[in-house]
């Protein structure tokens, strides 16, 4: 039975570490212009969807408008609303 021994000299080890570090730096590099998200992506984040057992809400967080559907048989009915309008009704 033969015994195998494995030796790595210090110069080869350091060269491998530097090469791996350089590759990781290049992979994670982002240009300065790409660091901010595009405006089109920001606009798509303004909508939120909340679902429950009986109804679904789609909320526009920028304007306060929402669309709601209930648990109806057949075609879904979408009801539109606005938080500002509802708040002014409650004050009256």
WOTACOR-V362533 format. One record per run of one state. SS is the DSSP state (hx for helix, st for strand, lp for the rest). FROM is the first residue (numbers start at 1). LEN is the number of residues. Records with the same first field share a line. If there is no record, write none. Layout:
BEGIN
SS: FROM-LEN ; FROM-LEN
END
This chain:
BEGIN
lp: 1-9 ; 28-4 ; 35-4 ; 45-2 ; 52-4 ; 61-4 ; 70-8 ; 92-1
hx: 10-18 ; 32-3 ; 39-6 ; 83-9
st: 47-5 ; 56-5 ; 65-5 ; 78-5
END
